[in-house]
Amino acid sequence: MYKLAFFVPVGEAEPVKEAVFATGAGRIGDYEACCFQTRGLGQFRPLDGANPHIGYVGDLERVAELKVELVCRDDLIRDAIAALKAAHPYEEPAYEVWRLEDI
């Protein structure tokens, strides 16, 4: 089992979450589409060569984002990450993956 966390602009979170859930990620027992969300403020500065969805090359940008956390079965994690990348509005989405122990 893995834990997947990703950061996404608040207004664009639902389609990204739905794409990830469509892979089977976010299932816990008899429940699906399970996640925890935390609102925060992300920041980034696009460098030369970037094609930012929000902001401009060279300018520091701050964006209201959600950190979305969910669990994912081992056999689904690669598909979940691929779906996240395909649906996410940023050209370089930030995400984290942790392997979980079953105790």
ABEGO torsion letter per residue (X at the ends): XBBBBBBBBAAAAAAAAAAAAAAGBGBBEABBGBBBBBBBBBBBBBBBGBBBABEBBGBBBBBBBBBBBBBBBAAAAAAAAAAAAAABABABBBBBBBBBBBX
